């Protein structure tokens, strides 16, 4: 498995230059490192911020599982979507409201066909809310299908 967490990960993260705002590091409550976040008050409604994880050395014709922690905290905070590079048109994962302020786990199956996925993009869309944030942390890539809960 490959640890792509932000505090001590070995992965290549890039801010998208063509979006409306950047994701920023935010300190964890327990003080052990940080996660990436977009506060609710950044930008205007429907503005987008994209954080891209560049994937290298994924073997063709094999499957992987991307596991990550996410949080949508606050009223009308917006949407969090995940796109795979070779399927640009539609998100492979989307969440638009949190039941509470808790962190949840997201899982995405990545199957490498002849054409390999070379990046995963976390996209935050600004909502109407003025408080809260959208956060992503603990991004891990493991080979094989996603484990059952």
C-alpha positions in Angstrom: 0.0 0.0 0.0 1.1 3.6 -0.7 0.6 6.2 2.0 -0.5 9.5 0.3 -1.4 11.3 3.5 -0.3 14.9 3.6 1.8 15.0 6.7 4.3 12.3 5.8 3.1 10.8 2.5 5.4 9.9 -0.4 2.9 11.0 -3.1 3.0 13.8 -5.6 0.2 16.3 -4.9 -0.4 19.3 -7.2 -2.8 22.3 -6.9 -4.7 22.8 -10.2 -3.6 26.1 -11.7 -6.9 26.6 -13.7 -9.3 26.4 -10.8 -10.7 29.2 -8.6 -8.9 28.6 -5.2 -6.4 26.3 -3.6 -6.8 23.7 -0.9 -4.8 24.5 2.2 -3.2 22.6 5.0 -5.2 22.6 8.3 -3.9 21.3 11.6 -5.5 18.2 13.0 -7.3 18.5 16.4 -4.9 16.2 18.1 -1.9 18.1 16.7 -0.4 15.1 14.9 0.1 16.6 11.4 -2.4 18.2 9.1 -5.1 17.5 6.5 -6.1 19.5 3.4 -9.1 21.7 3.6 -11.2 24.3 1.9 -13.0 26.7 4.4 -16.6 27.4 3.5 -16.0 31.2 3.1 -13.3 30.9 0.4 -14.4 32.0 -3.1 -17.9 32.5 -4.5 -20.8 30.0 -4.9 -20.0 27.3 -7.4 -16.3 28.1 -7.5 -14.1 25.1 -7.8 -10.8 24.0 -6.1 -8.9 21.0 -7.4 -6.2 19.0 -5.7 -4.6 16.4 -7.9 -2.8 13.2 -6.9 -0.3 12.1 -9.5 -0.1 8.4 -9.8 3.0 6.7 -11.3 3.9 3.1 -11.7 0.4 1.6 -11.5 0.5 -1.7 -13.4 -1.9 -2.1 -16.4 -4.7 -4.7 -16.1 -4.7 -4.7 -12.3 -7.1 -3.2 -9.7 -6.4 -0.8 -6.9 -8.4 0.7 -4.1 -8.2 4.4 -3.1 -9.2 4.9 0.5 -9.5 8.3 2.0 -11.0 10.2 5.0 -13.3 13.2 4.2 -15.5 15.6 6.1 -18.1 18.1 5.0 -18.8 20.2 8.0 -21.2 23.1 8.1 -24.6 24.1 6.5 -24.6 24.2 2.7 -20.8 23.9 2.6 -20.7 22.5 -1.0 -19.7 19.4 -2.7 -16.7 17.1 -2.7 -16.1 15.1 -5.9 -13.4 12.7 -7.0 -12.4 12.2 -10.7 -10.1 9.7 -12.3 -7.9 11.1 -15.1 -9.1 8.7 -17.8 -12.8 9.3 -17.0 -12.8 13.1 -17.0 -16.5 13.6 -17.7 -18.2 12.3 -14.6 -17.1 12.0 -11.0 -16.5 8.5 -9.8 -17.5 9.6 -6.3 -19.5 12.6 -4.9 -20.8 13.8 -1.5 -22.7 17.0 -0.9 -23.6 17.0 2.8 -22.4 15.7 6.1 -24.8 14.3 8.6 -22.6 15.8 11.2 -19.0 17.1 11.6 -17.5 13.6 11.8 -14.8 12.2 9.5 -16.0 9.5 7.1 -14.2 7.0 4.9 -14.5 7.0 1.1 -13.4 4.1 -1.1 -13.0 4.1 -4.9 -12.1 1.1 -7.1 -9.5 1.9 -9.7 -9.3 -0.7 -12.4 -6.3 -0.3 -14.8 -7.3 -1.3 -18.2 -5.0 -0.9 -21.2 -5.2 2.8 -20.5 -3.9 3.5 -17.0 -5.1 6.1 -14.6 -2.3 8.6 -14.0 -4.1 10.9 -11.6 -6.9 11.3 -9.1 -8.5 14.7 -8.6 -10.3 15.8 -5.4 -12.6 18.7 -6.4 -14.3 21.0 -3.9 -17.3 23.1 -5.1 -18.2 26.1 -3.0 -21.8 26.0 -1.6 -23.9 28.8 -0.1 -22.7 28.3 3.5 -20.5 30.7 5.3 -19.1 28.4 8.0 -17.5 25.0 8.1 -15.1 23.3 5.7 -14.5 20.5 3.3 -11.6 18.3 4.3 -9.6 15.4 3.0 -7.0 13.3 4.8 -5.3 9.9 5.1 -5.3 9.0 1.4 -4.0 5.5 0.8 -3.7 3.4 -2.3 -3.7 -0.3 -2.0 -3.5 -3.0 -4.7 -6.4 -5.3 -5.2 -10.1 -4.7 -4.8 -11.5 -2.5 -2.0 -12.0 -4.4 1.3 -15.5 -4.8 2.7 -16.1 -2.8 5.9 
